[in-house]
Each structure stands twice: as C-alpha cells, then as structure tokens.
Amino acid sequence: MKRPTLLILAAGLGSRYGGIKQMDKIGPSGESIIDYSVYDAIEAGFGKVVFVLNSRIIDDFKAIYEPRLKNRIKTEYILQELSDLPDGIAVNPSRTKPWGTGHAVLAARNCINEPFAVINADDFYGRQAFSLISDFLSPLGNNEDVCAMVGYRLKNTLSDHGSVSRGICQISDGYLTEVVERTKIIRKDGKIVFSDHASDTFLEDQSVVSMNFWGFTPRLFTQAEMEFRRFIAENSTNTEAEFYIPYLISRLIKTGDVRCKVFTSNDKWFGVTYKEDKAVTIEKINQLIHQGFYPESLWK
C-alpha cells in the first residue's frame, strides 16, 4: 500500500481575515493550524505534504515550514498562478486572480503520483478525519473511480463573526449525490440561512457540509482538466467565476465518472475565517493540549 499525500490549499490572501492567516500563530509554541494538520497527517500515515501557495508568501512560508518539517515528512511547494491553464486556453485579460480551489488542486498535477487528500490551510479538522481518509486512500490504486470526503454538521461549522462558505451535501447510502456551494451562510434569528440575491433561504442545522476535506486518486487530475476546460469555455467573460472542488465533484458524480464515499464527523469545526476567530481557536487548541491530544510544542 502506498502512503497517501496531503495537499494543503494555502494560496488565499485572507481578505476577510485581514492578514496572512496561513502562518498566524495559534499554538503555545508558535504553531499555526497548518502545523496541527500536518502533525495529524503524519500520525495517520501520510508520507508527503504538498503546499499550494501564492507568490507573495512562498518565501516566508518556506522559511517557516522547511525547518519544522525537515526529516519528519517529505514536502513540496507549488504556486497557484492565473496563467496555469490547459494547453490552448488563453487567460482573460480582465481576470486578476486564479480560478478557485479546483484550479488549486490542478496546480499539483505534476508532483502527486499517489492517492491524496485535500484540505484548507485555515480549517482545523481533527485527527479522526485524517485517519479515516488515510485508511480509505492507502489501499487504492492510482486510476480507481472513487473518492471520499469528510463532512461535518452545518451547525458545527459556523463562525460567530460573519458569514461562511460551505458545500451543502446530498447523500444516499453513504455516497455523495450532489454538493452545492453556498457562499453567504450565517445564523440569523436563531436559524441558519444563506443569502440568495434579495432573499434568505433556510438550511437545516443537521445538514452535512463539505469543509474541503477530500480524498482522491491521481485519476482526478485528468478528469479535473477536462471539466476545467468546459468551465472556462462557459465562463470566459465572467472574471469572478470560481472553479470550486464541490462543483467539480458534483459534475463527475452526475456524469457517472466517480463515486464519492462520505464520512461524517460530529466534531465542532474551528478555524480562522475572521480575525475575531483567532481567540476562540487559541482557546480550543489549548483545551486539546490539556486533554493530552497534542504536546505543548509539536516539533520538539
């Protein structure tokens, strides 16, 4: 069995957070959320971590993480760039930013040759999630038409400080049938809603949502490139269009090209979407340390 790779999406610039949240310190020895994710991945048997970054932070990022992770896990660093498009496709000159999380996954197509998991840099997922995905990925070959995701209950994934984006999932017999990205979810008057133009739409507290914790085989890269070509053709004049992972997986499910196993976690999400989330995240990390889940210093 191959040891899976962890792909961490860390190219965002944190417009809502107000800073470079990928490297912000939330642990007692200066650890970021990324440190805890990589630590949990190593414990779960992952053999390599690939960071997708942007050109503004890559040098500072490598200066922090290369010394920390040396001799602990293999590492690679790649850039998500607007100009990184399939052959024969031109960049819309009005577009100023890359194409979203699906595009970020494609950026890693030349450095991952084994089953791999994908996570966000600013979300804390918990060790169970890494173990579940590692156990799923390890026996797979590179061309199998299956994938997996770890989902969370919507009520456990909200921020007290503003709206969040979540992929709302439909599940049948343990497999994903559809996931729809909702970008302005908030608790309002005791209910969870998302804003759809001029009106609010109610969402169930117990809905399973995607937090961008996925498990794939390398076959996904070929499938993603084909879907990305179609997506760009349909959105050539839309400079704000985002090629989200949930969009990609929903397309592949509908065409019958993939089956997606869903593991549901009842853990409460925490992360740093907004600057105000940081204090809560620090408190929760300290609680986990006091409960014995993590050492005071991860890398000593």
Helices and strands as residue ranges (DSSP letters): E 5-9, G 21-23, H 33-43, E 48-53, H 58-69, E 74-79, H 101-106, E 116-120, E 123-124, H 127-137, E 146-153, G 154-156, E 164-172, E 175-188, E 191-196, E 199-203, E 208-216, H 219-234, H 245-254, E 259-265, E 270-271, H 277-290
